[in-house]
Amino acid sequence: MEAMMTLTGYVGHDIDLKQTKTGVSTTSFRVGTTPRYRTNNGWVDGVTTWTTVVCYRALADHVASSIRKGHPVIVHGRIRSQSWVDAAKVTHEKMVLEATAIGHDLARGMSAFLKPARPSDEMATGQAGSLMNRSDSPQGEPPDDDDELADDLFVDEVIDADSIREGVLVGV
């Protein structure tokens, strides 16, 4: 059985996107969660708890493109421990949240979702690239997240909040 956790909070610093030696994308960032409680004198902030979040593969790429310092987020994933030995031969251990899903906390603001563009029929049949159609993949299953799809399949578009409120977005 795995220990799963969901937390809400604010991203504490810019997203750190890296590649492993084998080419797998990874990101790490910290989420701060500060409880608020009421006293006789009004609301008081409690002590902030900082949680390190790590992501891999397509989720890491999407997080690096979508999440910024200060954004309110909801993170769901597995609790993992990481241990290492420093230069003084002292062993350290810390708990991290290996994310399986991350999104903006819509209770604290608005967000616009942009799906990766689908490859054209030419690309899916292999005429314009090496992408496979779903029916061409092994056992008819969709390609793994590990498959390295071209970065240009993602839509880079800035959408202002007024367009969202006025319902101007079409086809997104």
Sequence and secondary structure as in RCSB ss.txt:
>XXXX:A:sequence
MEAMMTLTGYVGHDIDLKQTKTGVSTTSFRVGTTPRYRTNNGWVDGVTTWTTVVCYRALADHVASSIRKGHPVIV
HGRIRSQSWVDAAKVTHEKMVLEATAIGHDLARGMSAFLKPARPSDEMATGQAGSLMNRSDSPQGEPPDDDDELA
DDLFVDEVIDADSIREGVLVGV
>XXXX:A:secstr
   EEEEEEEE S  EEEE TT  EEEEEEEEE  EEEETTEEEE   EEEEEEEEHHHHHHHHHH  TT EEEE
EEEEEEEEEE TTS EEEEEEEEEEEEEE TTSS           HHHHTTSSSS   GGGSGGG    TTS   
GGGS      HHHHHHT     
